Amino acid sequence: MKQALCHISSNAEVMPGIHLMWIEAPDIAAAGRPGQFITVRCGDFPLRRPFSIHQVGKDNVIAGSDATGTKQPQVAILFKVTGKGTLWLSQREAGERIDIIGPLGRGFTIPPRSKNLLLVAGGIGLAPLVFLMQQALSQHQITLIHGASTAVQLYSNSSQLSTISYQRVQFIPVTEDGSAGQKGRATDILPDFLDRADQVYACGPVGMYKAMTEMSSRAKRSKLKLKKCQVSLEVRMGCGFGACYGCTIDTKKGLRQVCRDGPVFELDDIIWQEVSL
Ligand SMILES: Cc1cc2nc3c(=O)[nH]c(=O)nc-3n(C[C@H](O)[C@H](O)[C@H](O)COP(=O)(O)OP(=O)(O)OC[C@H]3O[C@@H](n4cnc5c(N)ncnc54)[C@H](O)[C@@H]3O)c2cc1C
């Protein structure tokens, strides 16, 4: 874990209300693993805001917007403007510096024998899954279900977003208004893809996780077997590194701190009634 004052290489609104920011942070880029996060000091707000590492790279800034001109290893965050902190962050420009801490938390793990990975993203929950995809792509078959409210909120529709080659990724869009892909939610079509998956990874709103948990508990009778599933939790956080216990949740294995023991947990370990996201 490192604290650093880092240059912003680029910051652009890549989908309505969603920003992609590349930050020169060589140490975090080298040490960060999929599912881990950074915290950013947003202006004068005392609490840092947590964001998943979305990608790491060297030259992956938005074309024409690299003000620093350097080729330092970078980390990207993909964030939705939801309040004062993220609004402040969205207004930062290339060349400015921001105070970040990372990498933090425990990320996703890929079991050695798994070949087919099924990634399920609800909205901005896509953010950490792209880094997982980036790392796993060379040795795994990947299916990514991305559920969004409408077509313009779909990752694949934003050409500037990623330099990741999608050739080996089966991308399945789902939109609530039916403007792209199947109409509905990611969890509606999830059962169709479970048979082939060795491991499931998910990030999204609590409703999505609850739907998945119900699916999993029905498994014996319906023969629908939800495979081992790792989920990333975005609970409200205080310090981000285990000092304040503000993000403690109850799991079947006892109390856990999301910032230090997570944010990635096994879906079946979480006692969902106790979690408020
Ligand atoms: C491990 C982790 C990873 C995350 N990754 C991403 C990401 O990649 N992209 C993204 O858009 N968002 C992500 N979030 C959510 C993001 O941290 C919040 O949206 C952000 O903190 C909101 O700040 P705000 O000041 O704009 O909102 P406000 O509502 O004004 O924030 C007030 C306080 O609540 C906290 N807070 C509010 N909403 C959330 C939330 N959903 N989760 C956690 N804390 C919250 C803030 O940190 C702040 O302390 C992540 C959260 C966690 C815990």
The ligand as a Tripos MOL2 file, in Angstrom:
@<TRIPOS>MOLECULE
LIG
   53    58     1     0     0
SMALL
NO_CHARGES

@<TRIPOS>ATOM
      1 C1        -14.1830   -1.0930   -2.8330 C.3       1 LIG1
      2 C2        -15.0230   -0.1000   -3.5960 C.ar      1 LIG1
      3 C3        -14.7960    0.1010   -4.9380 C.ar      1 LIG1
      4 C4        -15.5600    1.0130   -5.6430 C.ar      1 LIG1
      5 N1        -15.3160    1.1540   -6.9810 N.ar      1 LIG1
      6 C5        -16.0280    2.0380   -7.6810 C.ar      1 LIG1
      7 C6        -15.7600    2.2090   -9.0720 C.ar      1 LIG1
      8 O1        -14.8820    1.5630   -9.6440 O.2       1 LIG1
      9 N2        -16.5050    3.1130   -9.7460 N.ar      1 LIG1
     10 C7        -17.5020    3.8510   -9.1300 C.ar      1 LIG1
     11 O2        -18.1410    4.6530   -9.7960 O.2       1 LIG1
     12 N3        -17.7540    3.7120   -7.8200 N.ar      1 LIG1
     13 C8        -17.0460    2.8290   -7.0860 C.ar      1 LIG1
     14 N4        -17.2970    2.7010   -5.7420 N.ar      1 LIG1
     15 C9        -18.3170    3.5560   -5.1440 C.3       1 LIG1
     16 C10       -17.7040    4.9410   -4.9050 C.3       1 LIG1
     17 O3        -16.7250    4.8420   -3.8930 O.3       1 LIG1
     18 C11       -18.7810    5.9210   -4.4740 C.3       1 LIG1
     19 O4        -19.6760    6.0960   -5.5400 O.3       1 LIG1
     20 C12       -18.1630    7.2640   -4.1050 C.3       1 LIG1
     21 O5        -17.4240    7.1240   -2.9260 O.3       1 LIG1
     22 C13       -19.2660    8.2910   -3.9220 C.3       1 LIG1
     23 O6        -18.6700    9.4770   -3.4620 O.3       1 LIG1
     24 P1        -19.4060   10.8860   -3.5990 P.3       1 LIG1
     25 O7        -18.7390   11.8230   -2.6950 O.co2     1 LIG1
     26 O8        -19.5160   11.2630   -5.0170 O.co2     1 LIG1
     27 O9        -20.8640   10.5290   -3.0990 O.3       1 LIG1
     28 P2        -21.5330   10.8920   -1.7300 P.3       1 LIG1
     29 O10       -22.8030   10.1020   -1.6810 O.co2     1 LIG1
     30 O11       -21.6060   12.3630   -1.5900 O.co2     1 LIG1
     31 O12       -20.5120   10.2740   -0.6870 O.3       1 LIG1
     32 C14       -20.6570   10.3990    0.6920 C.3       1 LIG1
     33 C15       -19.8630    9.3300    1.4070 C.3       1 LIG1
     34 O13       -20.4080    8.0440    1.1700 O.3       1 LIG1
     35 C16       -19.4630    7.1970    0.5720 C.3       1 LIG1
     36 N5        -20.1790    6.4730   -0.4780 N.ar      1 LIG1
     37 C17       -21.2470    6.9080   -1.1770 C.ar      1 LIG1
     38 N6        -21.6880    5.9780   -2.0270 N.ar      1 LIG1
     39 C18       -20.8830    4.9140   -1.8720 C.ar      1 LIG1
     40 C19       -20.8310    3.6480   -2.4700 C.ar      1 LIG1
     41 N7        -21.6980    3.2350   -3.4070 N.pl3     1 LIG1
     42 N8        -19.8490    2.8250   -2.0790 N.ar      1 LIG1
     43 C20       -18.9680    3.1920   -1.1520 C.ar      1 LIG1
     44 N9        -18.9780    4.3890   -0.5280 N.ar      1 LIG1
     45 C21       -19.9190    5.2380   -0.8850 C.ar      1 LIG1
     46 C22       -18.3860    8.1100    0.0390 C.3       1 LIG1
     47 O14       -17.1100    7.5040    0.0340 O.3       1 LIG1
     48 C23       -18.4330    9.2550    1.0030 C.3       1 LIG1
     49 O15       -17.6600    8.9730    2.1440 O.3       1 LIG1
     50 C24       -16.5670    1.7730   -5.0060 C.ar      1 LIG1
     51 C25       -16.7840    1.5870   -3.6340 C.ar      1 LIG1
     52 C26       -16.0240    0.6640   -2.9470 C.ar      1 LIG1
     53 C27       -16.2560    0.4640   -1.4770 C.3       1 LIG1
@<TRIPOS>BOND
     1     1     2 1
     2     2     3 ar
     3     2    52 ar
     4     3     4 ar
     5     4     5 ar
     6     4    50 ar
     7     5     6 ar
     8     6     7 ar
     9     6    13 1
    10     7     8 2
    11     7     9 ar
    12     9    10 ar
    13    10    11 2
    14    10    12 ar
    15    12    13 ar
    16    13    14 ar
    17    14    15 1
    18    14    50 ar
    19    15    16 1
    20    16    17 1
    21    16    18 1
    22    18    19 1
    23    18    20 1
    24    20    21 1
    25    20    22 1
    26    22    23 1
    27    23    24 1
    28    24    25 2
    29    24    26 1
    30    24    27 1
    31    27    28 1
    32    28    29 2
    33    28    30 1
    34    28    31 1
    35    31    32 1
    36    32    33 1
    37    33    34 1
    38    33    48 1
    39    34    35 1
    40    35    36 1
    41    35    46 1
    42    36    37 ar
    43    36    45 ar
    44    37    38 ar
    45    38    39 ar
    46    39    40 ar
    47    39    45 ar
    48    40    41 1
    49    40    42 ar
    50    42    43 ar
    51    43    44 ar
    52    44    45 ar
    53    46    47 1
    54    46    48 1
    55    48    49 1
    56    50    51 ar
    57    51    52 ar
    58    52    53 1
@<TRIPOS>SUBSTRUCTURE
     1 LIG1         1 GROUP 0 **** ****
